[in-house]
Amino acid sequence: MKQTRNNTGKAPERTPEQRDERRALTYAVAIHVLLILFMLYGFIATPSTPNPVQVELWTDGTTPTAGEPEAEPEAADEAQDEPQPQPEPEPEPAPKPEPEPEPEPDVEPPPPPPPPPPPPPAPPVVEPEPTVDPEIAIEEARKKREQEEKVEKAAQLAAEKAAAEKKAAADKAAAEKAAAAKAAEEKARAEKQAREAAAEKAKAEKAAAEQQARELAAEKAAAEQVAKEQAAKKAAAEKAAAAKAAAEKAAAEKAKAEKQAEAEKQAAEQKAAAEKKAAAEKKAAAEKKAKEDAAKKAAADKAAASKRDALRAAMRGDALGAAGIPGGTADRNQAGGAGGDSGYASKVRSCIRPRVIFNVPPRQGRSNPTVQYRVDLSSNGIVDNVQIKGSSGDSRFDAAVKKGIEACSPFPKPPSGKYPSYIDGDYRMYD
């Protein structure tokens, strides 16, 4: 993979493979440094085992050789783990021979005995160095082995991790390389197909142009041949059949005119039939649309009537609650009018209608465009939001009704004295 060189003066960015290799190299170096540190620490912390000391003792006369000290159980265990050289016993010094008595002379008196030899100087006694506790040595050896095993295990894990990361980086690079090769192959295939298609198209266009040129040349040659033949015939018959030629020419012109007239007549008839068919289809579509509009209007009127009845029922409930008659049906005028229409709903319409600015067109038929709305009210009757739930079919009329409802703020107070969170209602153009 080639590295792109930028001209901004910054160092070139490394590829993912180079970054992975650099990271693996860093890990390997760090693990080896830790391994060396652990080994140095183990060498420094291990106490040195004292060497055996040999001591020579000199005495007068014959002395029994001191027996070898019996090894303690701990020392025996330690010797099994790490044998140490035992000091060899020193050979006993040979005893000095006693002097033989000399024969006494007969005449001379015996000489005085010689003075005893001075005792040899005692060799300096070397105090043995303190013996290392075998249990401590065993424990330290065990710790050293455990430390070395930990270091080796850490090094092995680091090497395995570095190898795994290197393999992952290699696999990733191979996958990217394969993907790039596949993309390049697909691109080359697509370009080749495009070139072949363009070549085929150009070849077909060239063949079509050549065929058209040949057809035009053939038509032109045929026309020229016909013209030549007619000219020859005309020249041959001019002297003998001038009148006949004139009559034939007139007949030909008449036939041509009749043929042209017939063609124009057929074209007019076809055009009239097409216009008649289009008019019939347009009329059928208009009738279908009128039926659909009527059905939609009937459904909308039915839904509006249902909502109006629900609103009236709610208003009657408020009026009954204000009158203090639970479930009663009398005294409906306490809601603000005579009945549901002249009650609270009439107050709402009276508040909205003066604020709706719209030029109402003359009414045609029984159509009465209706806007279905929902007003969100605050606790004090202020209009918070107005939603058009059902359109009248005229967007300008919908917008005018919405502005009129927004201008009616605060809303008339319900008979119960408490504003609901929202009110659904209808506003008709010709009410």
Legacy VTK file of the C-alpha trace (Angstrom):
# vtk DataFile Version 3.0
C-alpha trace
ASCII
DATASET POLYDATA
POINTS 431 float
0.000 0.000 0.000
1.460 3.323 -1.017
1.577 6.210 1.395
0.143 9.503 0.242
2.400 12.497 0.719
0.737 15.711 1.816
2.208 19.117 1.037
1.183 20.781 4.308
4.544 20.092 6.043
3.099 17.583 8.506
4.445 14.057 8.996
2.731 11.480 6.727
0.005 9.477 8.384
0.833 5.833 9.086
-1.268 3.051 7.716
-3.169 0.731 10.104
-0.626 -2.049 9.390
2.300 0.204 10.340
0.548 1.344 13.510
-0.169 -2.284 14.515
3.458 -3.317 13.862
4.749 -0.352 15.857
2.446 -1.197 18.756
3.536 -4.855 18.740
7.219 -3.830 18.691
6.623 -1.501 21.657
4.947 -4.298 23.627
7.803 -6.711 22.891
10.480 -4.212 23.983
8.564 -3.411 27.193
8.158 -7.094 28.083
11.867 -7.806 27.502
12.837 -4.837 29.678
10.556 -6.099 32.475
12.043 -9.593 32.111
15.604 -8.246 32.490
14.591 -6.186 35.539
12.981 -9.209 37.212
16.098 -11.334 36.581
18.371 -8.636 38.038
16.149 -8.360 41.068
16.273 -12.139 41.582
20.079 -12.208 41.361
20.460 -9.314 43.808
17.908 -10.556 46.346
19.329 -14.115 46.544
21.654 -14.446 49.593
25.061 -15.979 49.027
25.585 -19.427 50.642
28.652 -19.463 52.945
31.465 -21.829 51.922
32.591 -24.563 54.362
35.456 -23.646 56.744
38.199 -26.067 57.723
39.736 -25.766 61.182
42.921 -27.555 62.333
43.426 -28.215 66.055
46.883 -29.226 67.437
47.294 -30.834 70.849
50.002 -32.787 72.683
49.806 -36.519 72.688
47.365 -38.692 70.894
43.848 -37.341 70.682
40.938 -39.112 69.159
39.715 -37.740 65.917
36.571 -35.773 66.367
33.657 -37.459 64.735
31.735 -35.757 62.003
28.780 -33.757 63.277
25.495 -35.397 62.695
23.378 -33.542 60.146
20.068 -32.233 61.363
16.868 -33.186 59.490
16.531 -29.723 57.998
20.141 -29.842 56.755
19.465 -33.262 55.224
16.462 -31.919 53.387
18.495 -28.982 52.182
21.277 -31.325 51.031
18.715 -33.241 48.966
17.720 -30.025 47.211
21.220 -28.589 46.836
24.201 -30.810 47.915
27.081 -29.022 49.591
30.638 -30.332 49.912
31.454 -31.746 53.356
34.795 -30.859 54.949
37.249 -33.763 54.866
38.692 -34.755 58.261
42.273 -33.759 58.837
44.786 -36.611 59.371
45.921 -37.102 62.917
49.382 -35.783 63.632
51.888 -38.532 64.258
52.843 -38.792 67.956
56.430 -37.948 68.774
58.563 -40.965 69.850
59.748 -40.952 73.392
63.551 -40.812 73.805
65.181 -44.135 74.710
67.122 -44.243 78.029
70.859 -44.123 77.579
73.085 -46.620 79.511
74.398 -45.177 82.658
78.163 -45.051 82.898
79.764 -46.946 85.701
81.932 -44.176 86.973
80.376 -40.897 86.013
77.188 -39.814 87.712
74.147 -39.511 85.540
73.751 -36.139 83.964
70.762 -34.064 84.893
67.694 -34.692 82.764
67.266 -32.284 79.908
64.557 -29.644 80.295
61.245 -30.572 78.707
60.639 -29.041 75.287
58.342 -26.061 75.256
54.792 -26.840 74.125
54.073 -25.843 70.569
52.035 -22.693 70.225
48.369 -23.288 69.903
47.071 -22.433 66.425
44.610 -19.572 66.273
41.065 -20.749 66.646
38.911 -19.611 63.692
35.329 -19.090 64.644
32.983 -20.657 62.106
30.661 -18.333 60.258
26.993 -18.503 61.218
25.191 -21.331 59.493
22.348 -20.318 57.157
18.937 -21.605 58.190
17.987 -24.367 55.680
14.281 -23.401 55.771
15.132 -19.817 54.807
17.356 -21.032 51.973
14.625 -23.374 50.736
12.005 -20.609 50.905
14.256 -18.177 49.060
15.013 -20.782 46.409
11.296 -21.443 46.009
10.532 -17.711 45.713
13.326 -17.358 43.177
11.897 -20.209 41.107
8.390 -18.741 41.319
9.725 -15.325 40.303
11.571 -16.833 37.350
8.457 -18.788 36.357
6.345 -15.608 36.540
8.856 -13.738 34.422
8.986 -16.556 31.873
5.193 -16.792 31.815
4.845 -13.011 31.376
7.397 -13.108 28.570
5.551 -16.003 26.930
2.190 -14.228 27.209
3.703 -11.047 25.806
5.222 -12.959 22.920
1.901 -14.717 22.240
0.039 -11.406 22.407
2.527 -9.743 20.068
2.261 -12.685 17.670
-1.564 -12.567 17.816
-1.595 -8.809 17.181
0.860 -9.213 14.328
-1.270 -11.997 12.841
-4.441 -9.894 13.253
-2.713 -6.966 11.559
-1.549 -9.231 8.752
-5.037 -10.716 8.351
-6.561 -7.240 8.321
-4.058 -6.031 5.743
-4.717 -9.111 3.615
-8.486 -8.571 3.860
-8.143 -4.902 2.911
-5.849 -5.814 0.048
-8.293 -8.468 -1.170
-11.210 -6.019 -0.875
-9.270 -3.382 -2.804
-8.348 -5.921 -5.481
-11.955 -7.053 -5.737
-13.202 -3.450 -5.977
-10.620 -2.697 -8.654
-11.614 -5.828 -10.557
-15.317 -4.927 -10.359
-14.569 -1.373 -11.444
-12.496 -2.616 -14.392
-15.270 -5.048 -15.330
-17.896 -2.286 -15.158
-15.727 0.039 -17.246
-15.159 -2.736 -19.785
-18.885 -3.419 -19.988
-19.580 0.298 -20.393
-17.014 0.517 -23.194
-18.457 -2.539 -24.912
-21.999 -1.151 -24.589
-20.868 2.184 -25.993
-19.105 0.415 -28.867
-22.207 -1.663 -29.611
-24.386 1.437 -29.487
-22.051 3.344 -31.801
-21.921 0.361 -34.152
-25.722 0.108 -34.222
-26.112 3.854 -34.804
-23.551 3.711 -37.602
-25.330 0.751 -39.212
-28.688 2.520 -38.916
-27.239 5.683 -40.465
-25.714 3.711 -43.322
-28.994 1.870 -43.902
-30.905 5.146 -43.939
-28.412 6.619 -46.362
-28.777 3.602 -48.631
-32.566 3.835 -48.498
-32.455 7.546 -49.294
-30.071 6.904 -52.177
-32.317 4.130 -53.508
-35.372 6.364 -53.263
-33.523 9.161 -54.972
-32.324 6.835 -57.760
-35.822 5.459 -58.194
-37.225 8.946 -58.343
-34.655 9.978 -60.893
-35.378 6.865 -62.927
-39.073 7.567 -62.830
-38.430 11.159 -63.815
-36.284 10.051 -66.706
-38.896 7.588 -67.904
-41.635 10.147 -67.625
-39.535 12.699 -69.462
-38.854 10.189 -72.234
-42.497 9.293 -72.519
-43.488 12.913 -72.468
-40.960 13.823 -75.136
-42.128 10.959 -77.359
-45.801 11.756 -76.957
-45.545 15.553 -77.110
-45.924 15.780 -80.844
-48.653 13.206 -81.306
-50.587 13.314 -78.025
-50.326 16.821 -76.642
-54.061 16.975 -76.026
-54.106 13.539 -74.508
-51.269 14.477 -72.190
-53.139 17.563 -71.101
-56.255 15.475 -70.408
-54.301 12.900 -68.474
-52.643 15.665 -66.476
-56.008 17.163 -65.642
-57.353 13.750 -64.627
-54.333 13.133 -62.482
-54.696 16.473 -60.754
-58.373 15.822 -60.179
-57.654 12.403 -58.683
-54.998 13.881 -56.474
-57.351 16.569 -55.248
-60.059 13.982 -54.548
-57.595 11.799 -52.689
-56.402 14.744 -50.632
-59.956 15.747 -49.849
-60.759 12.176 -48.788
-57.715 12.125 -46.510
-58.686 15.458 -44.949
-62.232 14.170 -44.414
-60.983 11.041 -42.674
-58.631 13.130 -40.498
-61.509 15.430 -39.507
-63.716 12.463 -38.653
-60.955 10.895 -36.553
-60.362 14.199 -34.766
-64.073 14.627 -34.051
-64.277 11.081 -32.712
-61.243 11.643 -30.466
-62.686 14.913 -29.130
-66.024 13.238 -28.494
-64.312 10.377 -26.641
-62.228 12.803 -24.564
-65.326 14.821 -23.688
-67.141 11.659 -22.634
-64.220 10.538 -20.500
-63.940 14.004 -18.943
-67.650 14.018 -18.175
-67.459 10.546 -16.638
-64.472 11.605 -14.515
-66.322 14.747 -13.398
-69.402 12.709 -12.471
-67.244 10.222 -10.575
-65.474 13.036 -8.737
-68.808 14.666 -7.913
-70.079 11.390 -6.489
-66.907 10.933 -4.446
-67.094 14.537 -3.201
-70.725 14.039 -2.264
-69.872 10.841 -0.396
-66.996 12.550 1.405
-69.221 15.516 2.265
-71.950 13.221 3.586
-69.388 11.386 5.725
-67.958 14.705 6.953
-71.450 16.035 7.727
-72.247 12.852 9.598
-69.021 13.062 11.611
-69.623 16.774 12.297
-73.169 16.033 13.444
-71.849 13.315 15.767
-69.274 15.689 17.255
-71.891 18.443 17.528
-74.244 16.103 19.358
-71.395 15.113 21.690
-70.607 18.809 22.321
-74.260 19.534 22.980
-74.446 16.629 25.396
-71.367 17.918 27.194
-72.871 21.415 27.334
-76.141 20.037 28.676
-74.143 18.181 31.333
-72.422 21.432 32.324
-75.757 23.218 32.490
-77.309 20.488 34.611
-74.293 20.572 36.932
-74.643 24.343 37.313
-78.358 24.015 38.073
-77.677 21.412 40.747
-80.081 18.826 39.239
-78.176 15.516 38.804
-79.483 13.670 35.774
-82.347 16.113 35.165
-83.548 17.456 31.816
-85.250 20.701 32.785
-83.945 24.238 32.866
-81.559 23.893 29.936
-81.556 27.668 29.445
-79.201 28.057 32.397
-76.347 27.088 30.025
-76.762 30.446 28.325
-79.654 29.974 25.883
-82.649 27.979 24.951
-81.366 24.489 24.293
-77.986 23.203 23.117
-77.714 25.387 20.004
-78.557 28.610 21.819
-76.422 27.771 24.861
-72.653 27.726 25.218
-72.151 26.747 21.561
-74.031 29.896 20.502
-71.746 31.977 22.699
-68.691 30.409 21.056
-70.062 31.054 17.520
-70.953 34.613 18.476
-67.369 35.138 19.659
-65.722 33.600 16.570
-67.984 34.810 13.685
-67.187 38.587 13.886
-63.480 37.764 13.796
-63.614 35.559 10.664
-62.612 37.796 7.753
-63.678 36.036 4.545
-65.748 37.006 1.488
-68.459 34.348 1.539
-69.523 33.493 -2.048
-73.204 32.967 -2.934
-74.471 29.587 -1.885
-74.920 27.029 -4.658
-77.161 24.089 -3.943
-77.139 22.472 -0.513
-73.358 22.540 -0.129
-72.193 24.066 3.166
-68.393 23.912 3.673
-67.585 23.050 7.296
-64.351 23.472 9.275
-63.816 21.015 12.159
-61.481 22.438 14.791
-60.032 21.807 18.235
-59.072 24.656 20.593
-56.567 24.076 23.417
-57.428 26.370 26.359
-55.561 27.409 29.464
-57.173 27.484 32.890
-58.249 31.118 32.379
-59.744 30.572 28.887
-56.793 31.897 26.862
-56.411 30.180 23.484
-53.145 28.230 23.480
-53.428 26.456 20.151
-55.900 25.898 17.293
-55.896 22.704 15.222
-57.907 22.187 12.015
-59.162 18.610 12.394
-61.278 18.610 9.214
-60.852 20.911 6.219
-63.749 22.563 4.394
-62.019 22.058 1.060
-61.077 25.735 0.805
-57.696 26.504 2.377
-58.428 30.251 2.515
-61.663 29.664 4.433
-59.808 27.276 6.810
-57.129 29.909 7.478
-59.743 32.642 8.086
-61.644 30.444 10.584
-58.394 29.585 12.393
-57.489 33.275 12.734
-61.004 34.065 13.990
-60.759 31.350 16.662
-57.319 32.618 17.738
-58.740 36.159 18.006
-61.557 34.915 20.280
-59.353 34.892 23.372
-60.350 34.428 26.134
-63.130 32.011 25.203
-66.617 32.469 26.665
-66.833 31.041 30.140
-68.692 27.691 30.398
-71.762 27.454 32.656
-69.790 25.292 35.094
-67.315 28.145 35.593
-64.321 25.912 34.749
-62.624 25.864 31.336
-61.918 22.445 29.811
-58.442 21.664 28.467
-59.781 21.659 24.893
-63.010 22.152 22.922
-63.956 20.493 19.619
-66.366 22.317 17.354
-67.628 22.939 13.791
-67.813 26.204 11.876
-70.030 26.295 8.783
-69.754 28.859 6.047
-73.521 29.486 5.660
-74.766 29.185 9.272
LINES 1 432
431 0 1 2 3 4 5 6 7 8 9 10 11 12 13 14 15 16 17 18 19 20 21 22 23 24 25 26 27 28 29 30 31 32 33 34 35 36 37 38 39 40 41 42 43 44 45 46 47 48 49 50 51 52 53 54 55 56 57 58 59 60 61 62 63 64 65 66 67 68 69 70 71 72 73 74 75 76 77 78 79 80 81 82 83 84 85 86 87 88 89 90 91 92 93 94 95 96 97 98 99 100 101 102 103 104 105 106 107 108 109 110 111 112 113 114 115 116 117 118 119 120 121 122 123 124 125 126 127 128 129 130 131 132 133 134 135 136 137 138 139 140 141 142 143 144 145 146 147 148 149 150 151 152 153 154 155 156 157 158 159 160 161 162 163 164 165 166 167 168 169 170 171 172 173 174 175 176 177 178 179 180 181 182 183 184 185 186 187 188 189 190 191 192 193 194 195 196 197 198 199 200 201 202 203 204 205 206 207 208 209 210 211 212 213 214 215 216 217 218 219 220 221 222 223 224 225 226 227 228 229 230 231 232 233 234 235 236 237 238 239 240 241 242 243 244 245 246 247 248 249 250 251 252 253 254 255 256 257 258 259 260 261 262 263 264 265 266 267 268 269 270 271 272 273 274 275 276 277 278 279 280 281 282 283 284 285 286 287 288 289 290 291 292 293 294 295 296 297 298 299 300 301 302 303 304 305 306 307 308 309 310 311 312 313 314 315 316 317 318 319 320 321 322 323 324 325 326 327 328 329 330 331 332 333 334 335 336 337 338 339 340 341 342 343 344 345 346 347 348 349 350 351 352 353 354 355 356 357 358 359 360 361 362 363 364 365 366 367 368 369 370 371 372 373 374 375 376 377 378 379 380 381 382 383 384 385 386 387 388 389 390 391 392 393 394 395 396 397 398 399 400 401 402 403 404 405 406 407 408 409 410 411 412 413 414 415 416 417 418 419 420 421 422 423 424 425 426 427 428 429 430
